[in-house]
């Protein structure tokens, strides 16, 4: 996971690296993959929880959902591009 906080600098650096190398943020999906990347697959995770800690005293559970039908078409790409402009 790396860190307990969001860093716009890290996100921007990753975006610059992808742009310089010609890689897409959606490279895994663009490869024709039909399954969730193993690093993101929740199957086999024994416990899923959101807990308060010293670093995050007011934790908030977040769900990550995947649209595997393709019905959203380009919406995820549009949302990601618009996020950079926030």
Biopython code that builds the backbone (N, CA, C, O; Angstrom):
import numpy as np
from Bio.PDB.StructureBuilder import StructureBuilder

atoms = [
    (1, "UNK", "N", (0.817, -1.184, 0.000)),
    (1, "UNK", "CA", (0.000, 0.000, 0.000)),
    (1, "UNK", "C", (0.864, 1.251, 0.000)),
    (1, "UNK", "O", (0.476, 2.263, -0.584)),
    (2, "UNK", "N", (1.995, 1.206, 0.624)),
    (2, "UNK", "CA", (2.910, 2.331, 0.560)),
    (2, "UNK", "C", (2.769, 3.331, 1.669)),
    (2, "UNK", "O", (3.715, 3.538, 2.429)),
    (3, "UNK", "N", (1.624, 3.957, 1.789)),
    (3, "UNK", "CA", (1.473, 5.036, 2.747)),
    (3, "UNK", "C", (0.023, 5.123, 3.188)),
    (3, "UNK", "O", (-0.879, 4.602, 2.532)),
    (4, "UNK", "N", (-0.177, 5.782, 4.297)),
    (4, "UNK", "CA", (-1.528, 5.938, 4.803)),
    (4, "UNK", "C", (-2.179, 7.227, 4.373)),
    (4, "UNK", "O", (-3.234, 7.593, 4.890)),
    (5, "UNK", "N", (-1.561, 7.927, 3.428)),
    (5, "UNK", "CA", (-2.161, 9.194, 2.995)),
    (5, "UNK", "C", (-2.080, 9.326, 1.478)),
    (5, "UNK", "O", (-1.215, 8.737, 0.831)),
    (6, "UNK", "N", (-2.987, 10.103, 0.936)),
    (6, "UNK", "CA", (-3.013, 10.386, -0.495)),
    (6, "UNK", "C", (-2.001, 11.468, -0.794)),
    (6, "UNK", "O", (-1.867, 12.427, -0.034)),
    (7, "UNK", "N", (-1.289, 11.320, -1.895)),
    (7, "UNK", "CA", (-0.329, 12.333, -2.310)),
    (7, "UNK", "C", (-0.563, 12.687, -3.772)),
    (7, "UNK", "O", (-0.363, 11.860, -4.662)),
    (8, "UNK", "N", (-0.983, 13.909, -4.009)),
    (8, "UNK", "CA", (-1.162, 14.368, -5.383)),
    (8, "UNK", "C", (0.167, 14.331, -6.125)),
    (8, "UNK", "O", (0.201, 14.063, -7.326)),
    (9, "UNK", "N", (1.265, 14.599, -5.416)),
    (9, "UNK", "CA", (2.587, 14.559, -6.048)),
    (9, "UNK", "C", (2.907, 13.163, -6.578)),
    (9, "UNK", "O", (3.429, 13.025, -7.684)),
    (10, "UNK", "N", (2.601, 12.135, -5.801)),
    (10, "UNK", "CA", (2.856, 10.760, -6.233)),
    (10, "UNK", "C", (1.966, 10.415, -7.419)),
    (10, "UNK", "O", (2.422, 9.804, -8.385)),
    (11, "UNK", "N", (0.696, 10.806, -7.347)),
    (11, "UNK", "CA", (-0.233, 10.544, -8.452)),
    (11, "UNK", "C", (0.254, 11.227, -9.729)),
    (11, "UNK", "O", (0.278, 10.614, -10.797)),
    (12, "UNK", "N", (0.640, 12.491, -9.614)),
    (12, "UNK", "CA", (1.119, 13.242, -10.779)),
    (12, "UNK", "C", (2.401, 12.638, -11.348)),
    (12, "UNK", "O", (2.569, 12.571, -12.566)),
    (13, "UNK", "N", (3.302, 12.200, -10.470)),
    (13, "UNK", "CA", (4.546, 11.581, -10.939)),
    (13, "UNK", "C", (4.250, 10.298, -11.709)),
    (13, "UNK", "O", (4.863, 10.039, -12.744)),
    (14, "UNK", "N", (3.321, 9.501, -11.213)),
    (14, "UNK", "CA", (2.948, 8.270, -11.914)),
    (14, "UNK", "C", (2.312, 8.591, -13.267)),
    (14, "UNK", "O", (2.582, 7.909, -14.255)),
    (15, "UNK", "N", (1.476, 9.616, -13.314)),
    (15, "UNK", "CA", (0.842, 10.021, -14.574)),
    (15, "UNK", "C", (1.892, 10.500, -15.573)),
    (15, "UNK", "O", (1.815, 10.175, -16.758)),
    (16, "UNK", "N", (2.879, 11.276, -15.097)),
    (16, "UNK", "CA", (3.954, 11.740, -15.976)),
    (16, "UNK", "C", (4.782, 10.571, -16.503)),
    (16, "UNK", "O", (5.160, 10.550, -17.674)),
    (17, "UNK", "N", (5.059, 9.608, -15.643)),
    (17, "UNK", "CA", (5.820, 8.432, -16.056)),
    (17, "UNK", "C", (5.068, 7.663, -17.131)),
    (17, "UNK", "O", (5.650, 7.262, -18.138)),
    (18, "UNK", "N", (3.755, 7.457, -16.912)),
    (18, "UNK", "CA", (2.957, 6.751, -17.919)),
    (18, "UNK", "C", (2.951, 7.515, -19.230)),
    (18, "UNK", "O", (3.090, 6.914, -20.295)),
    (19, "UNK", "N", (2.793, 8.822, -19.169)),
    (19, "UNK", "CA", (2.760, 9.640, -20.389)),
    (19, "UNK", "C", (4.093, 9.556, -21.128)),
    (19, "UNK", "O", (4.119, 9.442, -22.354)),
    (20, "UNK", "N", (5.190, 9.610, -20.393)),
    (20, "UNK", "CA", (6.521, 9.566, -21.018)),
    (20, "UNK", "C", (6.798, 8.212, -21.649)),
    (20, "UNK", "O", (7.483, 8.123, -22.668)),
    (21, "UNK", "N", (6.264, 7.156, -21.041)),
    (21, "UNK", "CA", (6.517, 5.817, -21.564)),
    (21, "UNK", "C", (5.449, 5.369, -22.558)),
    (21, "UNK", "O", (5.565, 4.304, -23.166)),
    (22, "UNK", "N", (4.408, 6.186, -22.720)),
    (22, "UNK", "CA", (3.334, 5.837, -23.650)),
    (22, "UNK", "C", (2.359, 4.817, -23.075)),
    (22, "UNK", "O", (1.525, 4.276, -23.800)),
    (23, "UNK", "N", (2.460, 4.556, -21.786)),
    (23, "UNK", "CA", (1.573, 3.581, -21.145)),
    (23, "UNK", "C", (0.255, 4.241, -20.762)),
    (23, "UNK", "O", (0.209, 5.427, -20.433)),
    (24, "UNK", "N", (-0.788, 3.470, -20.810)),
    (24, "UNK", "CA", (-2.109, 3.937, -20.410)),
    (24, "UNK", "C", (-2.345, 3.598, -18.945)),
    (24, "UNK", "O", (-1.834, 2.595, -18.445)),
    (25, "UNK", "N", (-3.109, 4.423, -18.265)),
    (25, "UNK", "CA", (-3.510, 4.094, -16.897)),
    (25, "UNK", "C", (-4.396, 2.854, -16.901)),
    (25, "UNK", "O", (-4.591, 2.225, -15.862)),
    (26, "UNK", "N", (-4.921, 2.508, -18.048)),
    (26, "UNK", "CA", (-5.796, 1.353, -18.201)),
    (26, "UNK", "C", (-5.104, 0.249, -18.991)),
    (26, "UNK", "O", (-5.766, -0.529, -19.679)),
    (27, "UNK", "N", (-3.782, 0.173, -18.900)),
    (27, "UNK", "CA", (-3.011, -0.788, -19.695)),
    (27, "UNK", "C", (-3.468, -2.225, -19.470)),
    (27, "UNK", "O", (-3.539, -3.007, -20.418)),
    (28, "UNK", "N", (-3.775, -2.577, -18.235)),
    (28, "UNK", "CA", (-4.193, -3.945, -17.956)),
    (28, "UNK", "C", (-5.495, -4.265, -18.691)),
    (28, "UNK", "O", (-5.619, -5.323, -19.308)),
    (29, "UNK", "N", (-6.459, -3.353, -18.624)),
    (29, "UNK", "CA", (-7.723, -3.559, -19.329)),
    (29, "UNK", "C", (-7.520, -3.527, -20.834)),
    (29, "UNK", "O", (-8.103, -4.327, -21.565)),
    (30, "UNK", "N", (-6.688, -2.597, -21.295)),
    (30, "UNK", "CA", (-6.429, -2.478, -22.728)),
    (30, "UNK", "C", (-5.744, -3.716, -23.296)),
    (30, "UNK", "O", (-5.816, -3.967, -24.499)),
    (31, "UNK", "N", (-5.078, -4.494, -22.437)),
    (31, "UNK", "CA", (-4.379, -5.697, -22.897)),
    (31, "UNK", "C", (-5.348, -6.798, -23.293)),
    (31, "UNK", "O", (-4.945, -7.818, -23.852)),
    (32, "UNK", "N", (-6.621, -6.590, -23.002)),
    (32, "UNK", "CA", (-7.620, -7.603, -23.317)),
    (32, "UNK", "C", (-7.920, -8.504, -22.124)),
    (32, "UNK", "O", (-8.634, -9.499, -22.252)),
    (33, "UNK", "N", (-7.373, -8.151, -20.968)),
    (33, "UNK", "CA", (-7.593, -8.957, -19.765)),
    (33, "UNK", "C", (-9.086, -9.083, -19.489)),
    (33, "UNK", "O", (-9.832, -8.107, -19.572)),
    (34, "UNK", "N", (-9.499, -10.274, -19.168)),
    (34, "UNK", "CA", (-10.913, -10.525, -18.896)),
    (34, "UNK", "C", (-11.174, -10.778, -17.413)),
    (34, "UNK", "O", (-12.301, -11.066, -17.012)),
    (35, "UNK", "N", (-10.120, -10.667, -16.605)),
    (35, "UNK", "CA", (-10.257, -10.902, -15.171)),
    (35, "UNK", "C", (-9.649, -9.737, -14.403)),
    (35, "UNK", "O", (-8.847, -8.971, -14.936)),
    (36, "UNK", "N", (-10.041, -9.622, -13.163)),
    (36, "UNK", "CA", (-9.474, -8.619, -12.268)),
    (36, "UNK", "C", (-7.990, -8.918, -12.084)),
    (36, "UNK", "O", (-7.599, -10.078, -11.957)),
    (37, "UNK", "N", (-7.170, -7.878, -12.069)),
    (37, "UNK", "CA", (-5.746, -8.076, -11.820)),
    (37, "UNK", "C", (-5.586, -8.743, -10.457)),
    (37, "UNK", "O", (-6.278, -8.372, -9.509)),
    (38, "UNK", "N", (-4.690, -9.718, -10.341)),
    (38, "UNK", "CA", (-4.531, -10.435, -9.070)),
    (38, "UNK", "C", (-4.275, -9.520, -7.866)),
    (38, "UNK", "O", (-4.702, -9.837, -6.756)),
    (39, "UNK", "N", (-3.592, -8.402, -8.066)),
    (39, "UNK", "CA", (-3.332, -7.488, -6.954)),
    (39, "UNK", "C", (-4.596, -6.815, -6.436)),
    (39, "UNK", "O", (-4.611, -6.299, -5.319)),
    (40, "UNK", "N", (-5.657, -6.817, -7.242)),
    (40, "UNK", "CA", (-6.904, -6.160, -6.861)),
    (40, "UNK", "C", (-8.044, -7.134, -6.581)),
    (40, "UNK", "O", (-9.155, -6.717, -6.253)),
    (41, "UNK", "N", (-7.774, -8.414, -6.709)),
    (41, "UNK", "CA", (-8.809, -9.423, -6.545)),
    (41, "UNK", "C", (-9.070, -9.685, -5.063)),
    (41, "UNK", "O", (-8.166, -10.129, -4.354)),
    (42, "UNK", "N", (-10.285, -9.421, -4.578)),
    (42, "UNK", "CA", (-10.566, -9.602, -3.150)),
    (42, "UNK", "C", (-10.766, -11.060, -2.745)),
    (42, "UNK", "O", (-10.826, -11.363, -1.554)),
    (43, "UNK", "N", (-10.871, -11.965, -3.712)),
    (43, "UNK", "CA", (-11.048, -13.374, -3.352)),
    (43, "UNK", "C", (-9.825, -13.871, -2.591)),
    (43, "UNK", "O", (-8.688, -13.593, -2.972)),
    (44, "UNK", "N", (-10.065, -14.585, -1.547)),
    (44, "UNK", "CA", (-8.981, -15.130, -0.742)),
    (44, "UNK", "C", (-8.509, -14.200, 0.363)),
    (44, "UNK", "O", (-7.679, -14.588, 1.184)),
    (45, "UNK", "N", (-9.031, -12.970, 0.394)),
    (45, "UNK", "CA", (-8.682, -12.061, 1.483)),
    (45, "UNK", "C", (-9.496, -12.500, 2.695)),
    (45, "UNK", "O", (-10.726, -12.462, 2.660)),
    (46, "UNK", "N", (-8.824, -12.916, 3.765)),
    (46, "UNK", "CA", (-9.572, -13.496, 4.889)),
    (46, "UNK", "C", (-10.408, -12.487, 5.667)),
    (46, "UNK", "O", (-11.453, -12.855, 6.204)),
    (47, "UNK", "N", (-9.984, -11.232, 5.746)),
    (47, "UNK", "CA", (-10.705, -10.242, 6.538)),
    (47, "UNK", "C", (-10.754, -8.933, 5.764)),
    (47, "UNK", "O", (-9.747, -8.474, 5.225)),
    (48, "UNK", "N", (-11.920, -8.352, 5.719)),
    (48, "UNK", "CA", (-12.075, -7.024, 5.113)),
    (48, "UNK", "C", (-12.663, -6.136, 6.187)),
    (48, "UNK", "O", (-13.764, -6.385, 6.678)),
    (49, "UNK", "N", (-11.937, -5.113, 6.546)),
    (49, "UNK", "CA", (-12.445, -4.256, 7.597)),
    (49, "UNK", "C", (-11.879, -2.851, 7.480)),
    (49, "UNK", "O", (-10.881, -2.610, 6.801)),
    (50, "UNK", "N", (-12.536, -1.950, 8.152)),
    (50, "UNK", "CA", (-12.081, -0.571, 8.250)),
    (50, "UNK", "C", (-11.957, -0.284, 9.737)),
    (50, "UNK", "O", (-12.938, -0.354, 10.477)),
    (51, "UNK", "N", (-10.738, 0.043, 10.168)),
    (51, "UNK", "CA", (-10.517, 0.244, 11.601)),
    (51, "UNK", "C", (-9.832, 1.569, 11.857)),
    (51, "UNK", "O", (-8.997, 2.021, 11.074)),
    (52, "UNK", "N", (-10.199, 2.176, 12.958)),
    (52, "UNK", "CA", (-9.513, 3.381, 13.390)),
    (52, "UNK", "C", (-8.092, 3.008, 13.835)),
    (52, "UNK", "O", (-7.850, 1.912, 14.341)),
    (53, "UNK", "N", (-7.174, 3.938, 13.634)),
    (53, "UNK", "CA", (-5.792, 3.732, 14.060)),
    (53, "UNK", "C", (-5.231, 5.085, 14.473)),
    (53, "UNK", "O", (-5.903, 6.108, 14.342)),
    (54, "UNK", "N", (-4.009, 5.087, 14.968)),
    (54, "UNK", "CA", (-3.384, 6.348, 15.355)),
    (54, "UNK", "C", (-3.255, 7.270, 14.140)),
    (54, "UNK", "O", (-3.455, 8.480, 14.247)),
    (55, "UNK", "N", (-2.922, 6.691, 12.991)),
    (55, "UNK", "CA", (-2.762, 7.494, 11.775)),
    (55, "UNK", "C", (-4.111, 7.953, 11.219)),
    (55, "UNK", "O", (-4.227, 9.049, 10.670)),
    (56, "UNK", "N", (-5.124, 7.103, 11.366)),
    (56, "UNK", "CA", (-6.465, 7.399, 10.856)),
    (56, "UNK", "C", (-7.497, 7.166, 11.957)),
    (56, "UNK", "O", (-8.136, 6.115, 11.997)),
    (57, "UNK", "N", (-7.660, 8.138, 12.848)),
    (57, "UNK", "CA", (-8.562, 7.935, 13.981)),
    (57, "UNK", "C", (-10.036, 7.868, 13.599)),
    (57, "UNK", "O", (-10.853, 7.376, 14.377)),
    (58, "UNK", "N", (-10.383, 8.353, 12.420)),
    (58, "UNK", "CA", (-11.778, 8.300, 11.964)),
    (58, "UNK", "C", (-11.826, 7.610, 10.612)),
    (58, "UNK", "O", (-12.084, 8.259, 9.598)),
    (59, "UNK", "N", (-11.582, 6.310, 10.582)),
    (59, "UNK", "CA", (-11.504, 5.564, 9.327)),
    (59, "UNK", "C", (-12.863, 5.511, 8.628)),
    (59, "UNK", "O", (-13.914, 5.595, 9.264)),
    (60, "UNK", "N", (-12.811, 5.372, 7.326)),
    (60, "UNK", "CA", (-14.009, 5.290, 6.496)),
    (60, "UNK", "C", (-13.829, 4.134, 5.520)),
    (60, "UNK", "O", (-12.842, 4.075, 4.787)),
    (61, "UNK", "N", (-14.779, 3.226, 5.518)),
    (61, "UNK", "CA", (-14.715, 2.093, 4.601)),
    (61, "UNK", "C", (-14.979, 2.567, 3.177)),
    (61, "UNK", "O", (-15.841, 3.416, 2.950)),
    (62, "UNK", "N", (-14.249, 2.025, 2.237)),
    (62, "UNK", "CA", (-14.406, 2.374, 0.823)),
    (62, "UNK", "C", (-14.574, 1.091, 0.031)),
    (62, "UNK", "O", (-13.816, 0.139, 0.214)),
    (63, "UNK", "N", (-15.551, 1.063, -0.838)),
    (63, "UNK", "CA", (-15.760, -0.091, -1.713)),
    (63, "UNK", "C", (-15.226, 0.240, -3.099)),
    (63, "UNK", "O", (-15.451, 1.332, -3.620)),
    (64, "UNK", "N", (-14.522, -0.706, -3.683)),
    (64, "UNK", "CA", (-14.037, -0.562, -5.054)),
    (64, "UNK", "C", (-14.845, -1.547, -5.887)),
    (64, "UNK", "O", (-14.803, -2.755, -5.657)),
    (65, "UNK", "N", (-15.578, -1.016, -6.854)),
    (65, "UNK", "CA", (-16.459, -1.845, -7.671)),
    (65, "UNK", "C", (-15.960, -1.881, -9.100)),
    (65, "UNK", "O", (-15.408, -0.899, -9.598)),
    (66, "UNK", "N", (-16.151, -3.003, -9.752)),
    (66, "UNK", "CA", (-15.704, -3.175, -11.124)),
    (66, "UNK", "C", (-16.896, -3.388, -12.041)),
    (66, "UNK", "O", (-17.759, -4.220, -11.761)),
    (67, "UNK", "N", (-16.944, -2.644, -13.127)),
    (67, "UNK", "CA", (-17.961, -2.859, -14.148)),
    (67, "UNK", "C", (-17.345, -3.788, -15.182)),
    (67, "UNK", "O", (-16.570, -3.353, -16.034)),
    (68, "UNK", "N", (-17.690, -5.059, -15.105)),
    (68, "UNK", "CA", (-17.107, -6.023, -16.028)),
    (68, "UNK", "C", (-17.953, -6.208, -17.288)),
    (68, "UNK", "O", (-17.598, -6.988, -18.171)),
    (69, "UNK", "N", (-19.065, -5.491, -17.364)),
    (69, "UNK", "CA", (-19.940, -5.639, -18.522)),
    (69, "UNK", "C", (-19.511, -4.769, -19.689)),
    (69, "UNK", "O", (-19.863, -5.040, -20.837)),
    (70, "UNK", "N", (-18.744, -3.715, -19.395)),
    (70, "UNK", "CA", (-18.367, -2.783, -20.454)),
    (70, "UNK", "C", (-19.458, -1.765, -20.741)),
    (70, "UNK", "O", (-19.326, -0.955, -21.658)),
    (71, "UNK", "N", (-20.539, -1.799, -19.959)),
    (71, "UNK", "CA", (-21.662, -0.907, -20.235)),
    (71, "UNK", "C", (-21.330, 0.562, -19.995)),
    (71, "UNK", "O", (-22.006, 1.449, -20.517)),
    (72, "UNK", "N", (-20.298, 0.815, -19.212)),
    (72, "UNK", "CA", (-19.934, 2.210, -18.942)),
    (72, "UNK", "C", (-19.069, 2.791, -20.061)),
    (72, "UNK", "O", (-18.799, 3.992, -20.094)),
    (73, "UNK", "N", (-18.649, 1.934, -20.957)),
    (73, "UNK", "CA", (-17.808, 2.340, -22.095)),
    (73, "UNK", "C", (-16.641, 3.197, -21.631)),
    (73, "UNK", "O", (-15.792, 2.692, -20.896)),
    (74, "UNK", "N", (-16.553, 4.445, -22.014)),
    (74, "UNK", "CA", (-15.395, 5.292, -21.719)),
    (74, "UNK", "C", (-15.531, 6.076, -20.416)),
    (74, "UNK", "O", (-14.643, 6.859, -20.078)),
    (75, "UNK", "N", (-16.621, 5.882, -19.682)),
    (75, "UNK", "CA", (-16.846, 6.678, -18.469)),
    (75, "UNK", "C", (-15.674, 6.607, -17.486)),
    (75, "UNK", "O", (-15.259, 7.658, -16.999)),
    (76, "UNK", "N", (-15.110, 5.428, -17.161)),
    (76, "UNK", "CA", (-13.980, 5.412, -16.222)),
    (76, "UNK", "C", (-12.800, 6.263, -16.691)),
    (76, "UNK", "O", (-12.148, 6.919, -15.879)),
    (77, "UNK", "N", (-12.524, 6.254, -17.988)),
    (77, "UNK", "CA", (-11.419, 7.062, -18.514)),
    (77, "UNK", "C", (-11.732, 8.556, -18.409)),
    (77, "UNK", "O", (-10.855, 9.361, -18.095)),
    (78, "UNK", "N", (-12.973, 8.914, -18.671)),
    (78, "UNK", "CA", (-13.383, 10.320, -18.566)),
    (78, "UNK", "C", (-13.287, 10.792, -17.113)),
    (78, "UNK", "O", (-12.812, 11.894, -16.837)),
    (79, "UNK", "N", (-13.746, 9.941, -16.190)),
    (79, "UNK", "CA", (-13.668, 10.311, -14.769)),
    (79, "UNK", "C", (-12.221, 10.469, -14.323)),
    (79, "UNK", "O", (-11.899, 11.404, -13.589)),
    (80, "UNK", "N", (-11.353, 9.573, -14.755)),
    (80, "UNK", "CA", (-9.966, 9.679, -14.354)),
    (80, "UNK", "C", (-9.345, 10.955, -14.917)),
    (80, "UNK", "O", (-8.605, 11.641, -14.213)),
    (81, "UNK", "N", (-9.633, 11.276, -16.160)),
    (81, "UNK", "CA", (-9.087, 12.488, -16.776)),
    (81, "UNK", "C", (-9.620, 13.739, -16.072)),
    (81, "UNK", "O", (-8.881, 14.705, -15.876)),
    (82, "UNK", "N", (-10.897, 13.722, -15.695)),
    (82, "UNK", "CA", (-11.461, 14.907, -15.038)),
    (82, "UNK", "C", (-10.931, 15.068, -13.623)),
    (82, "UNK", "O", (-10.876, 16.186, -13.110)),
    (83, "UNK", "N", (-10.535, 13.962, -12.977)),
    (83, "UNK", "CA", (-9.986, 14.036, -11.631)),
    (83, "UNK", "C", (-8.690, 14.850, -11.628)),
    (83, "UNK", "O", (-8.429, 15.606, -10.691)),
    (84, "UNK", "N", (-7.893, 14.695, -12.661)),
    (84, "UNK", "CA", (-6.624, 15.420, -12.727)),
    (84, "UNK", "C", (-6.828, 16.923, -12.767)),
    (84, "UNK", "O", (-5.922, 17.686, -12.432)),
    (85, "UNK", "N", (-8.016, 17.351, -13.175)),
    (85, "UNK", "CA", (-8.284, 18.792, -13.287)),
    (85, "UNK", "C", (-8.879, 19.380, -12.014)),
    (85, "UNK", "O", (-9.211, 20.565, -11.981)),
    (86, "UNK", "N", (-9.019, 18.569, -10.965)),
    (86, "UNK", "CA", (-9.600, 19.064, -9.706)),
    (86, "UNK", "C", (-8.641, 19.975, -8.977)),
    (86, "UNK", "O", (-8.965, 20.480, -7.903)),
]
sb = StructureBuilder()
sb.init_structure("model")
sb.init_model(0)
sb.init_chain("A")
sb.init_seg("    ")
for serial, (resi, resn, name, xyz) in enumerate(atoms, 1):
    if name == "N":
        sb.init_residue(resn, " ", resi, " ")
    sb.init_atom(name, np.array(xyz, "f"), 0.0, 1.0, " ", f" {name:<3s}", serial, name[0])
structure = sb.get_structure()
